[in-house]
């Protein structure tokens, strides 16, 4: 952990979720780089410990195809989809685990990052689907997981989507749902101020390749 003062990343690869309701005394903001294993955290209501802290993290590695798609190369994993519920951040860790991240004050002004995980089976892919865009969202203190599915032969056209809500009872599990109430999940891109969406919808921008 390194105290960074007011220097924080400013690039399009960054995302910045809050840990809790902004009125909470423990609320903080997390900024992470989706391409590198680096993150920055600031306790909004931190009193004397309020300030940006920089962390490097290690959540393992994965095999990905190289440029020729003929060989696999080892790549360190980074946060991709992450959301928080009641001060704890959750992210997809592996096929059978959801990762957890918390920041705790150690009694002084330093804020310590603590990682953990819980066993949760991966959601099932529909027949014919082999790839997915995955999102984590936290509306109203509930944790949702949204998947948009594709076939490997056509990544330009989604084949379907599914929405899951986390059941935190033992054992924890994703429960499929077709109703998100009066909410709107904006999954990708920017929303024009003049645009109005109907409740129980999930608008997203999809760029079709040439």
Secondary structure, DSSP 8 states (H G I E B T S, - for coil): -EEEET----STTEE--BSS-TTSTT-EEEEEESSSSEEEEEETT-GGG-SEEEEE----EEEEE-TTSSSEEEEE----SEEEETTEEEEEEETTEEEEEEEEE-SSS-EEEEEEEEE-------TT--EEEEEEEEETTEEEEEEEEEBTTBTTS--EEEEEEEE-SSS-EEEEES--TT-B---SS---TT----SSB---------
